[in-house]
Amino acid sequence: MEINIDELFEVVVEPEHSKMVLKEFEDIYGFDSIELYQLYNQGLINNQDLEITKKEFNSWIHHFVIFKENGGDPWELNNNHIR
């Protein structure tokens, strides 16, 4: 029996995949990913502050970390969203 990995897993290329996810969150919620991450690290923001689900909030933080760890430049995210 031959197993096709593509049928079992979604294969993504980083940091492009996380960049795409971050831009989607920024567009939907009008909030800057860099600012979000900085406030999160200081314990100054949570999902309730942005009125989003905990799952979405955690995904946003997760994708920001993955983006940076894979060589992504946060300044490429077009960080000019207004709250």
C-alpha positions in Angstrom: 0.0 0.0 0.0 1.4 3.3 -1.1 0.8 6.3 1.2 0.5 9.8 -0.3 1.7 12.3 2.3 -0.2 15.2 0.6 -3.5 13.4 1.3 -2.7 13.1 5.0 -1.1 16.5 5.7 -1.3 20.0 4.5 2.3 20.8 3.4 3.2 24.5 3.8 6.3 26.6 3.1 7.5 28.9 5.8 7.7 31.8 6.4 5.3 32.5 3.5 2.5 30.5 5.0 2.6 32.3 8.3 3.0 35.7 6.6 -0.3 35.0 4.7 -2.1 34.0 7.9 -0.8 37.1 9.8 -1.9 39.4 7.0 -5.4 37.8 7.0 -5.7 38.4 10.8 -4.5 42.0 10.4 -7.0 42.6 7.6 -9.9 41.1 9.5 -9.3 42.7 12.9 -7.4 45.9 11.9 -4.7 45.2 14.5 -0.9 45.1 13.9 0.8 41.8 14.5 4.0 43.3 15.9 2.1 45.4 18.4 -0.1 42.4 19.3 2.9 40.2 20.0 4.6 42.9 22.1 1.5 43.5 24.2 1.0 39.8 24.6 4.6 39.3 25.8 4.0 42.0 28.4 0.7 40.5 29.5 -1.2 43.5 28.4 -3.6 42.0 25.9 -5.7 38.8 25.4 -8.4 37.5 23.1 -11.2 39.3 25.0 -9.5 42.7 24.4 -9.7 42.1 20.6 -13.1 40.4 20.8 -11.9 37.2 19.1 -11.9 33.6 20.1 -9.1 32.2 22.2 -8.3 29.8 19.3 -7.9 32.6 16.8 -5.8 34.7 19.3 -3.5 31.7 20.0 -3.2 31.0 16.3 -2.2 34.6 15.6 0.5 34.5 18.2 1.7 31.1 17.0 2.0 32.2 13.4 3.9 35.3 14.4 6.4 33.2 16.3 6.7 30.7 13.4 7.1 33.5 10.9 10.0 35.1 12.9 11.7 31.7 13.7 11.7 30.9 10.0 13.4 34.1 8.9 10.4 36.3 8.2 10.8 40.0 8.6 7.8 41.4 10.6 8.2 44.8 9.0 7.2 43.1 5.7 3.7 42.7 7.1 2.6 46.3 6.1 2.0 47.2 9.7 -0.2 50.3 9.4 -3.5 49.0 10.8 -5.5 51.3 13.0 -7.4 50.1 16.0 
